[in-house]
Amino acid sequence: MKKEQKCQVVADLTNCIGQYAHYYVTDIAGLNAEQTASLRRVCFEKGIKLVVAKNTFFSKAMAAAGKVDDEIQSTLEGPTAIMFSNTGNAPAKLIKEFIKASGLEKPALKSAYVDECAYVGVNQLETLCKIKSREELLGDIIALLQSPAKNVISALQSNAGQKVAGIVKALEERA
């Protein structure tokens, strides 16, 4: 590979790191062509970009993007595929589903960079699956804000509401 091609690969990886908020470093070695194509298809459907790259290229891309992490660097050994996503838990859920569906142990999580934190090792997959996306957090906040209002409305509409209305009417008549 010529130097210009290598520089282009590093530039493309740097763009991906800048474009996507989260990335997962995985090992997909051992998957046959059909399984790899299936993984790529599922990634595409879920909005995840799957890129196979040399470790040195990815290391240089992280440095160029200003997102060097020593823990992630330590996992850049052997065959590496990177999953880029704007949803923090989407690749973790995809990996878990793919492993369950295929009965294989691949893709194996080496490390992940999610919400500016590094997660290292296969044992972090469950933790990453439980991380809530921005949309899920907003939904939870809205539900929490609506809950007290719903309780007041339901109380006013029930028998207790009639009692409250009676008390208010009695107070108005006194005045």
C-alpha positions in Angstrom: 0.0 0.0 0.0 1.3 3.4 -1.0 1.8 6.2 1.5 -1.0 8.2 -0.1 -3.4 5.3 0.4 -2.3 4.9 4.0 -2.9 8.6 4.7 -6.3 8.3 3.1 -7.3 5.4 5.3 -6.1 7.3 8.4 -8.1 10.4 7.2 -11.2 8.3 6.7 -10.9 6.8 10.1 -10.3 10.2 11.6 -13.5 11.5 10.0 -15.4 8.5 11.4 -14.1 9.2 14.9 -15.2 12.9 14.5 -18.5 12.0 12.9 -19.7 9.4 15.4 -19.9 9.9 19.1 -19.2 6.3 20.1 -17.0 3.5 18.9 -16.5 -0.2 19.8 -13.3 -2.1 19.0 -14.2 -5.7 18.3 -12.6 -8.9 17.1 -14.5 -10.6 14.2 -11.7 -13.0 13.2 -13.0 -16.5 12.6 -16.3 -15.4 11.1 -16.7 -16.8 7.6 -17.8 -14.7 4.6 -21.5 -15.4 5.1 -21.4 -14.5 8.8 -19.4 -11.3 8.1 -21.8 -10.3 5.4 -24.7 -10.9 7.8 -23.0 -8.8 10.5 -22.4 -6.0 8.0 -26.0 -6.1 6.9 -27.3 -5.9 10.5 -24.9 -3.1 11.3 -26.2 -1.1 8.2 -29.8 -1.7 9.2 -29.1 -0.4 12.8 -27.2 2.7 11.6 -23.8 1.3 12.7 -20.7 1.7 10.5 -18.5 -1.4 10.6 -14.9 -0.8 9.5 -12.0 -3.3 9.5 -8.7 -1.5 9.9 -5.1 -2.0 10.8 -4.4 -1.2 14.5 -1.7 1.3 13.6 -4.0 3.2 11.3 -6.7 3.3 13.9 -4.2 4.4 16.5 -3.0 7.2 14.2 -6.6 8.2 13.5 -7.4 8.5 17.3 -4.3 10.7 17.7 -5.3 12.9 14.8 -8.9 13.2 16.2 -7.5 14.1 19.6 -9.2 11.1 21.3 -6.2 9.0 22.4 -7.1 6.7 25.2 -4.4 4.4 26.7 -6.9 1.7 27.7 -8.3 1.5 24.2 -4.8 1.6 22.7 -3.9 -1.4 24.8 -6.6 -3.5 23.2 -5.4 -2.8 19.6 -3.8 -6.2 19.1 -4.7 -8.8 16.5 -7.5 -8.5 14.0 -9.7 -5.4 14.7 -13.0 -4.2 13.5 -14.4 -0.9 14.6 -18.2 -0.2 15.0 -19.0 3.5 14.9 -22.4 4.7 16.2 -24.2 7.8 17.5 -26.2 5.7 19.9 -24.0 4.5 22.8 -25.7 1.1 23.5 -26.7 0.1 19.9 -23.4 -1.7 19.1 -23.5 -3.6 22.4 -27.0 -4.7 21.8 -26.2 -5.7 18.3 -23.1 -7.7 19.4 -25.2 -9.5 22.1 -28.0 -10.3 19.6 -25.6 -11.5 17.0 -23.8 -13.8 19.4 -27.1 -15.2 20.6 -28.4 -15.7 17.1 -25.3 -17.2 15.6 -24.2 -19.3 18.6 -20.7 -18.0 18.1 -18.5 -16.0 20.5 -17.8 -13.4 17.8 -17.8 -10.5 17.4 -15.9 -10.2 20.7 -15.7 -6.9 22.4 -12.2 -5.7 23.0 -13.0 -2.2 24.2 -15.5 0.7 23.7 -15.4 4.4 23.9 -18.9 5.5 25.0 -19.8 8.9 26.5 -16.2 9.8 26.8 -15.4 6.8 28.9 -13.4 3.7 28.0 -14.8 0.2 28.6 -12.3 -2.7 28.3 -13.1 -6.4 28.0 -15.8 -8.7 27.0 -17.2 -8.5 30.6 -18.3 -4.9 29.9 -20.8 -5.9 27.3 -23.7 -6.2 29.7 -22.9 -2.8 31.2 -22.8 -1.2 27.8 -26.2 -2.8 26.9 -27.7 -1.1 30.0 -26.5 2.4 29.1 -29.5 4.5 28.1 -29.5 6.5 24.9 -30.3 10.2 24.8 -33.8 9.5 23.6 -34.4 7.0 26.4 -33.2 9.4 29.0 -35.4 12.2 27.6 -38.4 9.8 27.7 -37.7 8.9 31.3 -37.5 12.6 32.3 -40.7 13.4 30.6 -42.5 10.5 32.3 -41.2 11.7 35.7 -42.3 15.2 35.0 -45.8 14.1 33.9 -46.3 11.7 36.8 -47.2 14.3 39.5 -49.6 16.1 37.1 -51.3 12.8 36.3 -51.7 12.0 40.0 -53.4 15.3 40.7 -55.7 15.0 37.7 -56.7 11.5 38.6 -57.3 12.5 42.2 -59.5 15.4 41.1 -61.5 13.0 38.8 -62.0 10.4 41.5 -64.2 10.5 44.6 -61.5 12.5 46.4 -62.0 15.1 43.7 -65.6 15.5 44.6 -64.7 16.0 48.2 -62.1 18.6 47.2 -64.7 20.3 45.0 -67.2 20.3 47.9 -64.6 21.8 50.2 -63.8 24.5 47.7 -67.5 25.3 47.2 -68.1 25.5 50.9 -65.2 27.9 51.3 -66.6 30.1 48.5 -70.0 30.2 50.2 -68.4 31.3 53.5 -66.7 34.2 51.8 
